[in-house]
Amino acid sequence: LGCAVGYAAAAAIAARLRVVVLSPDKQDRSPLVALRAFLRNGPAMAVTALAAVPDRLLAAAMLLLITPLYLAEAGEATTVVGRVLPRYFIAFLVTASWIARLSDRLGRRKPFVIAGCLLSGLACVLLPWIGGAVGAAASCLLLGVGQAVLSAPQMALVTELCGEKGSRAVEQGLASFRFIERAGSIAAAPVAAICVGFLGLSKSLAALGIIAALAG
């Protein structure tokens, strides 16, 4: 766990150092100034802090810690974990592009973000409700769909809240969003470990599910 947190923190620092201004205009704001401007953008920060970060935390916690621990506690072989977890990525890849096109066609963002948060929260319920490898597989599939439903619309919503399309403010705002969003992945391992240590697996799943649902 300590190594995972250390690597995540190092990756975040490296990403921060690699944040660049996309436009060659010498008058562009520095990454730090752009980040400060993003932090003062109330609507964009609300989407980032209340939806993006919690759902990133949920996905990482479920895939890296909760699901493997649950399967181990259920007595499943370690090979089952390798067959179950990829279902998240398959569901995400199959769903994401279709949802992105649908969101653009309808010109709607918020309903998709809300639906994605609710589906992610429901994925936490499926694991203990169905149980075993089947429950874990169903949970990973639904979690992948939920994350795909909110991912592209969420980014589009943030860019729309940062300024006009194609502007430097949008480019820098999107970079700031992606940087802050990673905080959820960094926090996932310690938060999930603390929850499991104090609440146990079942209550931890309920807590993470509630957080994801409330994020919508």
C-alpha positions in Angstrom: 0.0 0.0 0.0 2.8 2.4 0.9 4.5 1.7 -2.4 1.3 2.3 -4.3 0.7 5.6 -2.6 4.4 6.6 -3.2 4.2 5.8 -6.9 0.9 7.6 -7.3 2.3 10.7 -5.6 5.4 10.6 -7.8 3.2 10.3 -10.9 1.1 13.2 -9.8 4.3 15.4 -9.3 5.6 14.3 -12.6 2.3 15.2 -14.3 2.3 18.5 -12.6 5.8 19.3 -13.9 4.8 18.2 -17.4 1.7 20.5 -17.6 2.4 22.7 -20.5 0.6 25.6 -22.2 -0.7 24.4 -25.5 -0.6 27.7 -27.3 2.7 29.2 -28.3 1.5 32.7 -27.5 4.1 34.2 -25.1 1.4 36.0 -23.2 -0.2 32.8 -22.1 -0.5 32.2 -18.4 1.9 29.9 -16.7 0.6 26.5 -15.6 0.5 27.6 -12.0 -1.4 30.8 -12.8 -3.8 28.8 -15.0 -4.4 26.3 -12.1 -5.1 29.2 -9.7 -7.6 30.6 -12.2 -9.3 27.2 -12.5 -9.6 26.9 -8.7 -11.4 30.2 -8.7 -13.9 29.0 -11.4 -16.7 28.0 -9.1 -18.9 25.9 -11.5 -15.9 24.1 -13.1 -14.4 23.3 -9.7 -17.8 22.1 -8.4 -17.9 19.5 -11.3 -14.3 18.6 -10.7 -14.3 18.3 -6.9 -17.8 16.9 -6.4 -18.1 14.6 -9.3 -14.8 13.9 -11.1 -12.6 13.3 -8.0 -15.0 11.1 -6.1 -15.8 8.9 -9.1 -12.1 8.6 -10.0 -11.5 7.5 -6.3 -14.3 5.0 -6.5 -13.1 3.4 -9.7 -9.5 3.1 -8.5 -10.6 1.8 -5.1 -12.9 -0.8 -6.6 -10.4 -2.1 -9.1 -7.2 -1.9 -7.1 -8.4 -3.0 -3.6 -12.0 -3.7 -2.9 -12.8 -6.2 -5.7 -9.6 -8.3 -5.2 -10.1 -8.3 -1.5 -13.8 -9.3 -1.8 -13.0 -12.2 -4.2 -10.2 -13.4 -1.9 -12.5 -13.3 1.1 -15.1 -15.2 -0.9 -12.6 -18.0 -1.5 -12.2 -17.4 -5.2 -8.9 -18.3 -6.9 -6.5 -15.5 -7.7 -6.9 -16.2 -11.4 -10.6 -15.1 -11.1 -9.4 -11.6 -10.4 -7.6 -11.5 -13.7 -10.7 -12.6 -15.5 -13.0 -10.2 -13.7 -11.2 -6.8 -13.6 -10.8 -6.5 -17.4 -14.5 -6.4 -17.8 -14.4 -2.8 -16.5 -12.1 -1.7 -19.3 -14.1 -3.6 -22.0 -17.3 -2.0 -20.8 -15.7 1.4 -20.8 -14.2 1.1 -24.3 -17.5 -0.2 -25.8 -19.6 2.5 -24.2 -17.5 5.7 -24.1 -17.4 6.6 -27.7 -21.1 6.0 -28.2 -22.0 8.1 -25.2 -19.6 10.9 -26.3 -21.4 11.1 -29.7 -24.8 11.0 -28.1 -23.9 13.8 -25.7 -22.6 15.9 -28.6 -25.7 15.2 -30.7 -28.1 16.1 -27.9 -26.0 19.0 -26.6 -26.5 17.8 -23.0 -23.9 17.2 -20.4 -25.3 17.3 -16.9 -27.8 14.4 -17.3 -25.0 12.1 -18.4 -22.8 13.1 -15.5 -25.6 12.4 -13.1 -26.5 9.1 -14.7 -22.9 8.0 -14.7 -22.5 8.8 -11.0 -25.7 6.9 -10.1 -24.6 3.9 -12.2 -21.2 3.9 -10.5 -22.8 3.9 -7.1 -25.1 1.1 -8.1 -22.1 -1.0 -9.2 -21.0 -1.0 -5.5 -24.3 -2.6 -4.6 -24.1 -5.4 -7.2 -21.0 -6.9 -5.7 -22.4 -7.9 -2.3 -25.9 -8.3 -3.6 -25.1 -10.9 -6.2 -21.9 -12.2 -4.6 -19.0 -14.2 -5.7 -17.2 -13.9 -9.1 -20.5 -13.3 -10.8 -21.3 -10.3 -8.6 -17.7 -9.0 -9.1 -18.0 -9.3 -12.8 -21.4 -7.6 -12.9 -20.0 -4.8 -10.7 -17.0 -4.2 -12.9 -19.1 -4.2 -16.0 -21.6 -1.7 -14.6 -18.8 0.4 -13.1 -17.2 0.6 -16.6 -20.5 1.7 -18.1 -21.0 4.3 -15.4 -17.6 5.8 -15.8 -18.0 5.8 -19.6 -21.3 7.6 -19.3 -19.9 10.5 -17.2 -16.3 10.7 -18.6 -16.6 12.5 -21.9 -19.7 14.6 -21.0 -17.9 15.7 -17.8 -14.9 16.9 -19.7 -17.0 18.6 -22.2 -19.0 20.3 -19.4 -15.8 21.6 -17.8 -14.4 23.0 -21.1 -17.7 24.8 -21.6 -17.5 26.3 -18.2 -13.9 27.5 -18.8 -14.6 29.7 -21.9 -15.3 29.6 -25.6 -14.2 26.5 -27.5 -10.7 26.7 -28.8 -9.6 29.5 -26.5 -6.4 29.3 -24.4 -8.5 29.4 -21.2 -10.2 26.2 -22.2 -6.9 24.5 -23.0 -5.4 25.5 -19.7 -8.6 24.8 -17.8 -8.8 21.2 -19.2 -5.1 20.6 -18.2 -6.0 21.8 -14.7 -9.1 19.6 -14.5 -7.1 16.5 -15.5 -4.4 17.3 -12.9 -6.9 17.8 -10.0 -9.0 14.8 -11.1 -5.9 12.6 -10.5 -6.2 13.4 -6.8 -9.0 10.8 -6.7 -6.7 8.1 -8.0 -4.0 9.1 -5.5 -6.4 9.0 -2.6 -8.1 5.8 -3.6 -5.6 3.3 -2.0 -5.4 5.0 1.5 -9.1 5.9 1.6 -10.2 2.4 0.7 -7.7 0.8 3.1 -8.9 3.0 5.9 -12.6 2.2 5.1 -12.0 -1.5 5.0 -10.0 -1.4 8.2 -12.7 0.4 10.1 -15.9 -0.6 8.4 -15.2 -3.9 6.7 -15.8 -4.7 3.0 -19.6 -4.6 2.9 -19.9 -1.3 4.7 -17.0 0.2 2.7 -18.8 -0.7 -0.5 -22.0 1.0 0.8 -19.9 4.1 1.8 -18.2 4.3 -1.6 -21.6 3.7 -3.4 -23.2 6.5 -1.4 -20.3 8.9 -2.2 -20.6 8.1 -5.9 -24.3 8.5 -6.0 -24.2 11.8 -4.1 -21.5 13.1 -6.5 -24.3 13.2 -9.2 
